[in-house]
């Protein structure tokens, strides 16, 4: 009994410590956004809100740039999600239903692109987009983010398609449905959790993007949230941490809200993809 009690105490202590490690940065971000700049770097630090103010939030809203970054983020993330979902559904369905020589190798080759850090592709992609005249455009950001999210999205959806019996499709064909109609009206409703998981995943990838927004865009009016915040409020000699944290809170709110309501689909999607070949 004592051993079990000690194990439970250790387990709860570990869970509590992990929770504090995850929650404290979010709390500190929120707390810093409510502090005036002169109080942010004060020693010893204040762990409770004292003389809290909304000046930093008013500052980013009246500045105008933050709202431009927010609009760009919504546009890029929305289009990226639609593009990734469309391509992932078609590719995953093909990998799941059609057998051809080397199909497993092609799937592994497709997934192997995730092994390469994005930094190794920067120079080549920058030169390609420059020659195509796509720098400082939504198209460049959407292509970069969609390419980044697509391999994992295909893998997740393939796991869902693999769980659906082919007899349902055969019955639809007998009833006169075409392959496209069968996919849209019969198969896709059955993999709705997977579609939601992939949609959330691709949205997160594009919403939190920093590297591509910093590399492929150099005009302020085209920047997205992460790169825009860094380039606007973090200068060479001046760091406006209050506004940075206020902007970070504003950027994190949609993600937190979406994830709270759709986290079960995200977990189900990753689990389904993990147990399928």
N, C-alpha and C positions, 0 to 999 in steps of 0.2 A: 504493500500500500504506500509506504514512504517513497519507494522508487517511482511509482506512478505519479505521486503528488509532486515530487521534484521535477519529473519530466514535464508535467503540465505547467509548472511554474516557469521552467526554462523556455518552454514553447511559447507561452503567453508573453514572456519577457522579450523573446526574439521578435514576435509579431508586433509588440508595442514599439520596439526599437526601429523595426523596419517601417512601421507606419509613421513614426516621427520623422524619419529620414526622408520619406516621400512627401509628407504634408508640410513640413517646416519651410521648404523653399517657396511653396505656394503662399503660405502665410506671410513670409518675409516680403515677398513680392507685393502682396496686397498692402501690408503695413507700410512699406517704403513709398508706395504710390500715394499714401495719405499724409506723408510727412513733408514739411517744407524743406527745401534743399539744405539749409544750414543745420538741420537736425539729422540728416541722413547719415553723415559721417561722424557724428558726435560719439565720443568715448566717455564712459562705457555706453554701449548701444542700448537703445530703449526697446524692450521686447513687447511692450504694451502701447497702444495708441495714446499719445499725449499731444494735445493741441492739433488733433487731426484736421486736415483741410482737403477740400476738393479742388484746390487751385491747379494741381497738375492735370486733372481731368478736364477742367475748363480750358487749360492752356492748349492741350492737344486738339480739342474740339474747335476752338476758335482759330487755331493756327491754319486749319484747312488742309494741310498736307496729309494728316492722319486719315481723314475721310477719303482722300484720293487713293491712298494706299489700300484702304479697306475695300473701296469699290473695285480696284484692280484685283485684289485677292479673291473677291467673290466671283468676278468674271473668269479668272484663270482657273480657280478651283472647280467652278460649276462646269465649264467646258471640258476640263480634264476628266472629271468624273464621268460625264456622258461619253466621251471618246473612249476612255478606258473600259467602261462597262460594255459598250458596243463591241469593241474588238475582243475583249476577254470572253464574252458570251460565245461569239462565233468560233474563236480559237479553241476554247475549252470544250465546246460541243464536238468540234472536229476531232480533237485528240481523244475524246471519250468514246465516240461512236465509230470512227473510221480507223481501220487497221491498214497500215502500209509498211513496207520494209524500212526498218530504221526509225519507226515512230517513237520508240522509247528513247533512242539516242537524240532525236530531234527535240523531244521534250526536255531532256537533261541539258542539252546545249542551250535551249531557251532559258532554262533556270540558271545556268552557269553565268549568264550575264550579270547576275546579282553579286557575283564574287568580286567584280572589279569595282574599286572605289570610283566615285564620280569624278574625283580630281584627276584621275588618269585620262579621262575623256575630254577634259575641259578645252585643251588647246585645239584638238581635232574638231570638236563640235563648234567651237567659237569660229574657227576658220570657215567651216562649212556654212554656218548661219550668216557669216559676214559676206561670203560670196553669193549667197542666195538673197541677200538683202533683207534678212529676217530679224536683225538685231533691233532692239527697242520695239518689239511687237508682241502682242498676245500669242501669236502663232508659235513663236520660238519657245515661250514659257510653257505653253500647252504641250508641244511636242516633247520637250525635255521631261516634264513631269509625267506625262503619259507613258513614255518609254521607261521611266523609272518604276512606275507602278504596275505595268502590264504583266511582267513575268509571274510575280506572286499572285496577281489577280487571276491569271489563267490557271495556276496550280490549285488555288482555292476552289474555283468554280468547277474544275474537272473532278474534284472530289465529290461534289454534289451531283454532277451528271452521272457519275459512276454508280451512284446508289439507286438510280431510277431504272426500272426494268424496261428492256427493249420491247416487251410485249405491248406496252401502252402505245408506243409509236406504231407498231405493226397494226394494232387495232384502228388507230387513226388513219393509217394509209388505206386500210380496207374500206373505211367509211368515206374515202374520197379526198382526204386532206392532203395537201402538198407538204413537202418537207419544211418549207418555211412556215406555213400555217401550223403544222404540228409543233414546231419549235416554240412558236409564239403563244399558242393557245393551250397546248398540252404540257409541254416540258417546263417552260419558264415559270408558270404559277407554282410548280412543285419545288423549284429551287429559289423561291423568293428570299428565304433567309440568307442564302449564299450571295444573292445579288445585293442585298442590303449590306452584307459584310464587305463585299468588294467595293461597293459605293462608298462606304465609310472609310475604308482603307485608302482608296485613291484620293478621296477628299482630304484626308489627313496629310497624305504625302505632299499634295500640292499646297495646302493651306500653310504648312509649316516650312515650306521651301525657303532656303536662304541662299544656297550656292548658285543656283541658276538665275535667281533674281538679281544677284549681285554681279554675275558675270555677263549675262546676255542683255542687261539693261543698264544704261547710264544716264537716262533722262528721268528727272524727278517725277514727272507726271505719269511715267509708266512703271514705277517701282511698286513692288508688292510689300506686304506688311513687314516681314522680317528684315529684308534688305533696306527698306525705306526707313524703318526705325533706327537701324544701325547707322545709316548714312546721314540722317537728319539730326538725331539727338545725341550721338556720340561723335564728338569732333576730335581733332588731334590734341587739343589742349583743354577742351571743355567737355565735361560729362554731365549731362542733365539727367541724373539717375531718377529723379522724381517723375519726369515725363516718360522716361524709358519704361519704368515699371507701370505707370498708368496705361501706356500704350500696350504693354505686354498683357495686362489684365483684360483690356478690351479685346485683344486678339485671342485670348484663351477662353473667353466666355462662350462663344459659339461651339467650340470643340468640347468643352465640359458639358454643355447642355445636350449636344447631340450624342456624346458618348454615354451619358447617364441613361438615356432612353434606348440606345441601340447597342449597348455593350454585350448583351446576350447573343445578338446576331453576329457580332465580331468574334466572340469566343467560339461560337458554334461553327462559324466559317473556317477559322484557323484550325479547329480540331478536325473537321471533316477533311480538309485538305491535307492534314498531317498523316492521316491513317490510310490514305489511298495512294496507290502507285501512280 
